[in-house]
Amino acid sequence: MTVGTNAVKRDAHDKVVGAAHYPGDLAASDALVAKVVFSNEPHARMVSMDLSAALDVRGVVEIVTAADIPMNEYGLTMFDQPVLIGVDSTSRSKVPSDVSRWEADHVAVVIAETDAAALTGARAIDITWEQLPLAPDIDSADDAAVLIHPENGLSSNTYYQFKIRKGDMNAGWALADVVVEGSYTLPHQEHAYLQPEAAVAYVDEEDRITVQIAGQWTHEDQEQIAHALDVPLDTIRVIYPAIGGAFGGREDMTLQIVMAAAVRKLHARGIDRQVRALWNREESIVGHHKRHRAQITARWGATREGKIVAVEAAAALDAGAYNYTSNKVLANLHLSLTGPYDIPNVQVDSRAVYTTSVPGGAFRGFGGPQGSFVTEMQMNKVAEALGMDPFAIRLANVLHDGDDYVTQRPMPDGVSIETVLERCAEAATWESPMTDPAQVTPIKTLGVSRSVSTGRGMACALKNVGFSMGFPERCEADVTLSGDDEIEAAHIAHAGADVGQGAHTAFLQMTAEAVGISLDRVTGTFSDTATSGDSGSASASRMTFMSGNSILGAAEEALKAWNDGDRPAMGHFRYVPPPTEPIDDATGEGWPIFAFGYVAEVVDVAVDTETGHIRVGTAWCAIDVGKAINPALIRGQVEGAIAQAHGYTLSERLAVVDGRTLNPTLSGYLVPGARDLPDKIETVLIEVPDPIGPWGARGMAEMPFIPYAPAIMAAIHDATGVWFDSFPLTPDRVLEGLGRLAASE
């Protein structure tokens, strides 16, 4: 048995001793250097670009511009972004390529012998810009005086919308004894992965343009490169070496296309040297998308017994300059605005809005944190208004097997939120809350103890597993068995990305289990478009679920071949889960999700009411994983998600003003350190099998992030009496809220 054991991560030793090879470690000694030039213009039209001075710089070999991109467009779900901004483009794309809509739009790639020459060449490029008016946030973009993408034919910057119309709102409000309204503002968040963007590109031995980079979906990267360069798919190869974190930040393009374009242009000149690129931290923070900003209003009605009978909500998502995955993130946000609750009457309107600001895109939770924050805040406020226990009111409203989801279709079987809530309350001894500040590491400022108030809060959530809304899901695996009379070894080839979470270790464990041999006899080849079929993305809490089912199928095929006498015996399998469908444009009806994960959290906090500092004591996370493939890796995911959510909630304030990021350093953007995190994280693993999950496993990587912020807000309210409807709760904002409360008393 290997499934269910704490197998050590296959790459742990190399990462600890520094032997693991990340993209920035791979370049040959004679590799050329690529410097990507940002526009530094949130909204401007390029009038001219003169490369002559840059090409005269000693050591500059070549410069790639928009003229070198045959189909100058890309986008994970919508082609709305030029690869390079330029006036000399001959692209067939309908996306205007002469307009920079984001300060980090790319305008050129300077290829040189050295870093210094590349930087000097980049600075020597002479560009003339015509400034265009800004619409840097939702409010200004709603004015419609500035259309950021006029090519889409719309009369506003709102370009994607969803609705839910369930039940009878008038009847719902008539039943409500209590009505609670709220207006919420959700912030950006920077991914802040350890490894900044880097890539090495070259032409391989089979004449394929090859890009080695950290990403989340090798085959999608391959397709986007091939599309932009207008070349056959099989002439492009993408390989992922070690990856230093992703969290959704590597799902979209950064260096993939431009590095392939650089190698292609050099190859045409007979230059077949490797090209490397490595961003510094500032380039990384400025140059990739963020968690979306959002503005959401909500109105909830409940009976005096605590039954939620009516929900209205309106959400606006700041997509930034380009779509990236905003339409998909919006869908998740939209569906999470009623949480894991059975609510009979619902009206929700959600929209994505273009702005001249940093794009929003995939980030752990994928819209769930924004929508669930509102849902759980509203539920906690309703509980307070009714004088009900926060757990009790949730148990009175949660979904069960057979209940209709908010989309008016039955929930996928295996609904376990009630069990998760009960186990969370039990683990946290909810009935015996913390009262002694000494139970939390004391808050001190300049060595002086301050006045401290303590509180406890909770929240819960559900999150889709896998792509949804009709996306054609799939995942492929290849298993090869070798030996004579008995199976002596197995090999798994799989394209799934291991972004640090231990996915490849789980692949090996599941292969060993499926074949029936020990883990030490299983090897793997991973994350290379040349060696395996499409795995889909390492995102949407889908990788273990999807890869496990593909491995089970491939192992079964390999075992059949083995029993037929094949040596070696090979099995290929493409797993396709139950199909989903988009929701109806007018009503929100449909079956958009094939599986869910469920989570609940309780936190204890101490608030220094004189300085505004907050300290979190214990955070309990109860999560249904269906089947723990590797419990130690799951606990790592829980602790990492809570650490990331902790920064989102309490310290990480990205300053974006007029489309420019003002604090693109880790000294100005405060990611929490080890001593900033909760004193203790208690993980409660629950195993209610998902009926279609491999060995019953559910996806879980995003779920622990989602309820943390509203649980913290509830705990702070318990400690201080203040509801905070926006964050991060840096000390100045805490003091401001405490001041408002004092002024109102």
LUMMARDO-391094 format. One record per residue (C-alpha): residue in three letters; x, y, z. Coordinates in steps of 0.05 Angstrom, whole numbers, plus 32768, in hexadecimal, padded with zeros to 4 digits. Each point is the difference from the previous one (the first is absolute). Layout:
ALAXYZ;...
//
This chain:
MET800080008000;THR801C80447FEC;VAL7FC1802A7FFC;GLY7FF5801D8045;THR80497FFF8015;ASN802E803A800D;ALA80317FF37FC7;VAL803880337FFF;LYS7FFD80317FC6;ARG802B7FE77FC7;ASP802280437FF7;ALA80088011804A;HIS804A7FEF8007;ASP801680267FC2;LYS7FD8803E8014;VAL801D7FFF8046;VAL80487FFA7FEA;GLY7FF9802F7FC5;ALA80097FCB7FCA;ALA7FBB80097FE1;HIS800280227FBC;TYR7FCF80397FF7;PRO7FFA80247FBC;GLY803280358015;ASP80347FCB800E;LEU7FFE7FDE7FBC;ALA8023802D7FCE;ALA803F7FE97FDD;SER80408028800B;ASP7FFB80217FBC;ALA7FB680108003;LEU7FE880427FE7;VAL7FD8802E802E;ALA7FB980197FF2;LYS7FE68040801F;VAL7FB5800B7FFB;VAL7FF0804A7FFA;PHE7FC080178023;SER7FD8803A7FE3;ASN7FFD80258043;GLU7FBF801F7FE5;PRO7FBD7FEF8020;HIS7FDB801C7FC4;ALA8022801C7FC3;ARG80067FF77FB5;MET80447FF27FE2;VAL800F80337FCA;SER80467FE97FEF;MET80377FD28018;ASP8049800A7FEA;LEU802E7FC5800C;SER803E801C7FDE;ALA802480178040;ALA7FF07FBF8023;LEU801A7FD67FC6;ASP804080288002;VAL800E7FED8048;ARG803D7FD38003;GLY7FEA7FBA8011;VAL7FB780077FE8;VAL7FF37FC77FCF;GLU7FB780097FED;ILE7FBF80218015;VAL7FBB7FDF7FFB;THR7FC5802E7FF2;ALA7FB77FFA7FEE;ALA80147FF77FB7;ASP801C7FBC8014;ILE7FBE7FE5801C;PRO7FD47FE77FC6;MET7FC27FFA802B;ASN800C80368033;GLU7FCE7FEA8035;TYR7FF87FD2803B;GLY7FD37FF1803B;LEU7FEE7FC28028;THR7FB580067FF5;MET7FFB803B7FD0;PHE8031801D7FCD;ASP800080498015;GLN8049800F800F;PRO8039800F7FCF;VAL80407FD8800B;LEU802880407FF1;ILE7FE980477FF8;GLY801980217FC0;VAL7FF180297FC2;ASP80217FD17FCF;SER7FD47FC4800C;THR7FE77FD97FC4;SER7FD67FD2802C;ARG7FBD7FE67FEA;SER7FE480098046;LYS7FC4802E800A;VAL801F80198042;PRO802080457FF4;SER804A7FF6800F;ASP801480498003;VAL7FDE800F8042;SER801F7FF28044;ARG7FC87FF48032;TRP802D7FEB803B;GLU804280198019;ALA801D7FBA7FF7;ASP7FEB7FF67FB8;HIS803D7FE67FD9;VAL801C802A7FC8;ALA80407FDC7FED;VAL80327FCA8012;VAL804980147FFD;ILE802F7FC57FF6;ALA8048800B8013;GLU80417FDF8014;THR7FFC80198048;ASP7FCE801A8033;ALA802180447FFD;ALA7FFB80057FB5;ALA7FB87FE98000;LEU7FEE80358034;THR802580367FDC;GLY7FDE7FED7FBF;ALA7FBC80018020;ARG800C8046801C;ALA801680187FBB;ILE7FBF7FEF7FDE;ASP7FDE80427FEE;ILE7FB47FFE8003;THR7FCF80397FF5;TRP7FBD7FF98022;GLU7FBD80237FF9;GLN7FE280018045;LEU7FB97FE68006;PRO7FD0800E803A;LEU80007FD0803A;ALA7FC87FD6801F;PRO80297FE08038;ASP7FC87FE4802B;ILE7FB87FE77FFC;ASP7FE080438010;SER802580267FCA;ALA7FF87FC77FCE;ASP7FB58000800B;ASP7FFE80477FE5;ALA800B7FE37FBB;ALA802280407FE9;VAL803F7FD67FF5;LEU7FF57FBE7FDB;ILE803C7FD4800D;HIS7FEF7FCC7FCC;PRO7FD580237FCB;GLU80107FC87FD0;ASN7FCF7FD38025;GLY7FC5802A7FE8;LEU7FE3800C8045;SER7FEA80458019;SER801D7FF68045;ASN803B7FE08023;THR7FD37FCB801F;TYR800D7FC57FD2;TYR7FEA7FC28024;GLN7FC27FF5802B;PHE7FDB7FCA8027;LYS7FBC7FFE8020;ILE7FDA7FD48032;ARG7FB580038005;LYS7FE77FCB8030;GLY7FBD7FFE8022;ASP7FD4803C8010;MET8025803B8020;ASN7FC080238016;ALA7FEA7FC28024;GLY80457FF8801F;TRP80018047801C;ALA7FB97FF8801A;LEU80187FC4802A;ALA803D8024801B;ASP7FFE80178049;VAL8047801C7FFB;VAL802380227FC5;VAL804B800C8000;GLU8023802A7FCC;GLY804A80077FF2;SER803080217FCF;TYR80447FDF7FF9;THR804280127FDE;LEU80317FC97FF0;PRO804A800F7FF2;HIS80357FEB7FCF;GLN80327FCB8016;GLU80457FF27FE4;HIS80137FB77FF7;ALA8046800C801C;TYR801A7FBB7FED;LEU80477FF28014;GLN801A7FF97FB8;PRO7FF8803D7FD3;GLU7FF07FF47FB7;ALA80397FE07FD9;ALA80087FD77FC0;VAL80327FDF7FD2;ALA7FEF7FF67FB7;TYR80247FDC7FC7;VAL7FF57FD47FC3;ASP80047FB78015;GLU801D7FC47FDC;GLU7FBF7FF57FDA;ASP7FFD80487FE8;ARG7FCA80148031;ILE7FFF80448021;THR80067FED8049;VAL7FF0802B803C;GLN80137FEA8046;ILE7FD880298031;ALA7FD77FFC803F;GLY7FB67FFB7FF0;GLN7FC07FDC8011;TRP7FE97FE17FBE;THR80357FEA7FCE;HIS7FD17FF17FC7;GLU7FDB80418006;ASP804280257FFF;GLN80127FD87FC2;GLU7FBF80127FDE;GLN8006804A8010;ILE804780037FE5;ALA7FEC7FDB7FC0;HIS7FC4802D7FF6;ALA802680418008;LEU803A7FEA7FD4;ASP7FD17FDE7FCE;VAL80277FC07FFE;PRO7FEB7FB78006;LEU7FF47FE88047;ASP80347FC87FFB;THR803780327FF1;ILE7FFA801C8047;ARG80177FDC803F;VAL7FF480188047;ILE80247FE2803C;TYR7FF78012804A;PRO803D7FF7802C;ALA7FFA800C804B;ILE7FCB8035800F;GLY80078030803A;GLY7FB6800B800E;ALA7FC680157FD2;PHE7FBD80098023;GLY7FDF80127FBE;GLY803580357FF0;ARG80217FD37FCB;GLU7FC07FEB7FDE;ASP800480397FCE;MET803880147FD2;THR803D80288015;LEU803F7FEA7FDC;GLN7FE67FC47FD9;ILE7FEE80207FBD;VAL803680367FFF;MET80387FCF800F;ALA7FE77FD17FC9;ALA7FFD803C7FD1;ALA804880138012;VAL801A7FBB7FF0;ARG7FD87FFD7FBF;LYS801D80437FE8;LEU80477FEB8011;HIS7FF87FBC7FE0;ALA7FEA80227FBF;ARG804280258001;GLY80277FBF800C;ILE800C800E8049;ASP7FF07FC3802A;ARG801680148046;GLN7FD77FFA803F;VAL7FDD803F8018;ARG7FF1800C8049;ALA7FD580338024;LEU7FFB800D804B;TRP7FD38035801F;ASN801280228040;ARG7FCD80068037;GLU7FE880457FEA;GLU7FF47FE77FB9;SER7FDC7FC4801C;ILE7FD18029802B;VAL7FF280337FCA;GLY7FFE7FCE7FC7;HIS7FCD7FCB8012;HIS7FB680018012;LYS7FE380058047;ARG7FC57FE78028;HIS7FC5802A7FE9;ARG7FE7803E8023;ALA7FB57FFE8008;GLN7FC680298019;ILE7FC47FD8801A;THR7FBF80148021;ALA7FD27FCE8022;ARG7FBC7FFF8021;TRP7FE97FC38028;GLY7FBE7FEF801F;ALA7FF47FCC8036;THR7FC77FE7802C;ARG80068006804B;GLU800F7FB58002;GLY803F800E7FD6;LYS7FEA7FE67FBC;ILE801D802B7FC8;VAL7FC5800D7FD1;ALA801A80367FD1;VAL804380167FE4;GLU800F80397FD1;ALA804780117FEA;ALA802380297FCC;ALA804A7FF67FF0;ALA803180277FD4;LEU80437FE07FF2;ASP803B802B7FEA;ALA801D7FD87FC6;GLY803680337FF3;ALA801A800C7FB9;TYR7FF47FB97FE5;ASN7FD37FC6800E;TYR80337FCB8013;THR7FCF7FD18025;SER7FD28037801B;ASN7FC27FE27FDF;LYS800D7FBD8023;VAL801280218042;LEU7FC080287FFB;ALA7FD87FC07FF8;ASN801D7FE38040;LEU7FF580418026;HIS7FB980037FE6;LEU7FEF7FB98017;SER802280098044;LEU7FD3803B8013;THR7FCF7FCF8021;GLY80357FD2801D;PRO7FF27FB88015;TYR7FB880138012;ASP7FBB7FEC7FE9;ILE7FDF80437FF2;PRO7FBC80017FDD;ASN7FFF80467FE4;VAL803E801E7FE0;GLN8010803A7FD2;VAL8049800A7FED;ASP801F802C7FCB;SER804B7FFC7FF3;ARG802B80227FCC;ALA804880067FEA;VAL801A80467FEF;TYR803D80137FD7;THR802D80368020;THR8043801E7FEE;SER80217FDC803A;VAL80247FBF8010;PRO7FD87FC57FE7;GLY7FDD7FD28031;GLY80087FB67FF4;ALA80057FBC8020;PHE80137FFE8049;ARG7FF47FCA8034;GLY7FB47FFC8009;PHE7FF1801E7FBC;GLY7FC780308014;GLY7FEB7FD6803B;PRO8024802B8034;GLN7FDD803F7FE8;GLY7FBB7FE37FFB;SER80057FD6803F;PHE801A803B8028;VAL7FBE80237FF3;THR7FD67FC2800C;GLU80217FEF8043;MET800180498017;GLN7FB680047FF2;MET7FF27FBE8023;ASN80268016803E;LYS7FDC80438001;VAL7FBC7FDD7FF9;ALA80137FD2803A;GLU8011803D802A;ALA7FBF80237FEE;LEU7FD87FC38015;GLY802A7FF0803D;MET80107FBC7FE3;ASP80407FD68005;PRO802880067FBE;PHE80067FB47FFB;ALA7FB77FF4800F;ILE7FE780307FCB;ARG802D7FDF7FCC;LEU7FE97FBA8012;ALA7FB980197FF7;ASN800F80167FB8;VAL80357FD27FE2;LEU7FF67FD77FC2;HIS7FF87FB48001;ASP80007FC97FCC;GLY7FC380097FD3;ASP7FF9804A800D;ASP800080307FC6;TYR803D802C7FF8;VAL7FF5804A7FF3;THR80007FEE7FB6;GLN7FC07FD8800B;ARG801F7FBC7FF2;PRO800F7FCA8034;MET804280048023;PRO80347FCC7FEC;ASP7FFD7FC58030;GLY802C8000803D;VAL7FEC80428021;SER802580018042;ILE7FFD8048801A;GLU7FD67FEC803C;THR80337FCD8016;VAL803980317FF4;LEU7FDE8035802B;GLU7FF37FCF8038;ARG80477FE68000;CYS801C80477FFF;ALA7FD58015803C;GLU80157FC28025;ALA804A800A7FF3;ALA7FFE80498014;THR7FD57FF2803E;TRP7FD280377FE5;GLU7FD780008040;SER803E80138029;PRO801D803D7FDE;MET804280208011;THR7FFB80368035;ASP804880078019;PRO802E802B7FD4;ALA80397FD68019;GLN7FE67FC87FD3;VAL8019802A7FC6;THR804980167FFA;PRO800080448023;ILE7FFD803D7FD3;LYS8039802F8010;THR801580427FE2;LEU804580198010;GLY80017FCF803A;VAL7FC4801E8022;SER7FC27FD4800B;ARG7FC080207FE8;SER7FB67FFA800D;VAL7FE97FC07FDE;SER7FBA7FE77FF0;THR7FF47FB97FE8;GLY7FCC7FE27FD3;ARG7FEC7FC27FD9;GLY7FE17FFA7FBB;MET7FEE7FCC7FCC;ALA7FEE7FF87FB7;CYS7FF77FC87FCD;ALA7FFE7FF77FB5;LEU7FF87FD27FC5;LYS802B80027FC2;ASN7FFA7FDF7FBC;VAL80317FCA7FEE;GLY801780047FB8;PHE7FEF802E7FC7;SER7FB780127FFB;MET7FCB80237FD7;GLY80057FD17FC5;PHE804B80007FF7;PRO80157FBE7FDF;GLU80267FDF8039;ARG80337FC97FF4;CYS80407FE2801B;GLU802F7FCD7FE0;ALA80327FCF801D;ASP802E7FCA7FE6;VAL80167FC5802B;THR80367FCE7FEA;LEU800C7FBE8025;SER80417FD97FFA;GLY801A7FBD8018;ASP7FFD7FB77FEE;ASP7FD17FD38027;GLU7FEF80368033;ILE7FFA804B7FFA;GLU8043801A8016;ALA7FF7804A7FF1;ALA7FCE80337FE9;HIS800980437FDE;ILE7FCE80387FFE;ALA800380377FCB;HIS7FD4803B8011;ALA800080497FEC;GLY7FE280198042;ALA802880378021;ASP801E7FFB8046;VAL800280488016;GLY801B7FEE8045;GLN7FC37FDD801C;GLY801B7FBA7FF5;ALA7FD57FEC7FC5;HIS80357FD47FE0;THR80097FDA8041;ALA7FB57FF48002;PHE80027FE87FB7;LEU80357FCD8012;GLN7FD97FE9803D;MET7FC07FF87FD8;THR80257FDA7FCA;ALA801E7FD08033;GLU7FBB7FF5801F;ALA7FDE7FF67FBD;VAL80337FCE7FE7;GLY800A7FDD8043;ILE804B8009800B;SER802A80258032;LEU800E804A7FF6;ASP804B7FF67FF9;ARG7FF47FDA7FBF;VAL7FDB803A7FDE;THR802280367FD7;GLY7FE3803B7FDB;THR800980317FC7;PHE7FDA8040800A;SER7FEC80437FE3;ASP801A7FFA7FB9;THR7FD280077FC3;ALA802E7FD17FDA;THR7FF77FC5802F;SER7FB67FFE8015;GLY7FBB80187FEE;ASP7FDA803B801A;SER7FF58000804B;GLY7FDB80428006;SER801680358031;ALA801B7FF98047;SER7FC8802C8018;ALA7FB67FFE8015;SER80117FCD8036;ARG7FFD7FCD7FC8;MET80447FE17FF7;THR7FFC7FC68032;PHE7FB87FF27FEE;MET800C80017FB5;SER80457FE07FFF;GLY7FEB7FC9802F;ASN7FC77FEC7FD3;SER802D80027FC3;ILE80357FD68023;LEU7FCB7FCD8016;GLY7FEA7FFA7FB8;ALA80467FFB7FE3;ALA80147FCC8034;GLU7FC47FD77FEF;GLU801280017FB6;ALA80497FEF800F;LEU7FEA7FC5802C;LYS7FD47FE67FC8;ALA803B80037FD1;TRP802C7FDE8034;ASN7FCE7FC88008;ASP7FFF7FF97FB4;GLY804B7FF38002;ASP801B80447FEA;ARG80468010801B;PRO80048039800C;ALA7FB6800C8009;MET7FE780457FF1;GLY7FBF80228011;HIS7FE680447FEC;PHE7FC0801F801C;ARG7FDC80427FF7;TYR7FD2800E803A;VAL7FC3802A7FF2;PRO7FD48012803C;PRO7FB4800A7FFC;PRO7FF2803B7FD2;THR7FED8043801B;GLU7FD980377FDF;PRO7FFE804C8000;ILE7FCA8020802A;ASP7FC580217FDD;ASP800D80497FF0;ALA7FBD8018801D;THR7FF47FD1803B;GLY80427FE08013;GLU7FE27FBB7FF8;GLY802F7FC77FED;TRP802F7FCA8017;PRO804380258001;ILE80297FD68031;PHE800C7FB48006;ALA80217FFD8045;PHE800A802B803E;GLY802E8005803C;TYR7FEA80198044;VAL802480258038;ALA7FF380238042;GLU802F8029802D;VAL8001801E8045;VAL803380338017;ASP801380218042;VAL801C80467FFE;ALA801C8035802F;VAL7FF980497FED;ASP802C8036801D;THR7FCE80398005;GLU80358034800B;THR802C7FF07FC3;GLY7FD17FDA7FD2;HIS802C7FC37FFC;ILE7FDF7FBC7FF9;ARG801B7FBD8015;VAL7FE07FBE7FED;GLY80057FC88033;THR7FE67FBE7FE6;ALA7FE07FF67FBC;TRP7FD87FBF7FF9;CYS7FF37FE87FB9;ALA7FD17FC57FF5;ILE80017FEA7FB7;ASP7FE17FC67FDB;VAL80357FE27FD3;GLY7FD87FC27FED;LYS803D7FD58006;ALA804480198018;ILE80307FE87FCB;ASN803A801C8029;PRO7FEA801E8043;ALA80428025800C;LEU7FFC80237FBD;ILE7FB78013800E;ARG8013801F8043;GLY803680277FDB;GLN7FCB80197FD0;VAL7FD28015803A;GLU803880248024;GLY801880227FC1;ALA7FBA80177FED;ILE7FF4801D8045;ALA804380247FFE;GLN7FEE801E7FBD;ALA7FBA80138018;HIS801E801E803E;GLY802980317FD6;TYR7FC3800F7FD4;THR7FD78011803E;LEU80318025802C;SER803D801B7FDE;GLU80057FFD7FB4;ARG7FEC80447FE4;LEU801080087FB7;ALA8001804A7FEF;VAL7FE680097FB9;VAL7FF280487FEE;ASP7FED80187FBA;GLY80137FBD7FE4;ARG80467FFF801F;THR80197FD18036;LEU8023802C8033;ASN801D7FCB802F;PRO801E7FC97FD3;THR80317FE68034;LEU7FFB7FCF803A;SER80178038802E;GLY7FC380297FEC;TYR7FCE7FC87FF6;LEU7FFE7FDC8043;VAL7FFB7FB57FF8;PRO7FFB7FE18046;GLY803E7FE0801D;ALA80007FC2802D;ARG7FF680298040;ASP7FC580257FE2;LEU7FD77FC17FF5;PRO7FCF7FE08030;ASP801F7FE2803E;LYS7FE37FBD7FEC;ILE7FDB7FE17FC5;GLU7FD67FC3800F;THR7FED7FD77FC3;VAL7FC47FD28005;LEU80007FD07FC5;ILE7FBB7FE47FEF;GLU7FF77FC77FCE;VAL7FBA7FFE7FE3;PRO800D7FDF7FBC;ASP7FED80257FC1;PRO7FD97FCE7FD7;ILE8029800D7FC1;GLY80438012801F;PRO803C7FD17FFB;TRP7FFE7FD6803F;GLY7FCA80338014;ALA8031803B8001;ARG7FE880477FF8;GLY8028803D7FEC;MET8013802B803C;ALA803A802F7FF2;GLU7FD980407FFA;MET7FCB7FF38035;PRO802680128040;PHE800D80467FE5;ILE7FB880127FF5;PRO7FDF80068045;TYR803C801E8024;ALA7FF3804A7FF4;PRO7FB67FFF8016;ALA80127FD5803D;ILE803580348014;MET7FCD80397FF7;ALA7FCE7FDB802B;ALA80357FF58036;ILE801480497FFF;HIS7FB780158006;ASP7FFA7FD1803B;ALA803C80218020;THR7FF080497FF0;GLY7FB880077FE9;VAL8016801B7FBC;TRP7FEE7FE17FBD;PHE8036800B7FCB;ASP7FE47FFA7FB9;SER8042800C7FDD;PHE80487FEC800B;PRO803C7FF48008;LEU7FF980128049;THR80428024800A;PRO800580228044;ASP7FEC80457FE5;ARG7FBF7FE47FE4;VAL7FF17FDB8041;LEU800A80418027;GLU7FD480257FCF;GLY7FC87FCD800B;LEU80088002804B;GLY7FFC804C7FFC;ARG7FBF7FFE7FD9;LEU7FE27FD28034;ALA8016802E8039;ALA7FE4803D7FDC;SER7FBC7FDE7FF6;GLU7FF97FED804A;
//
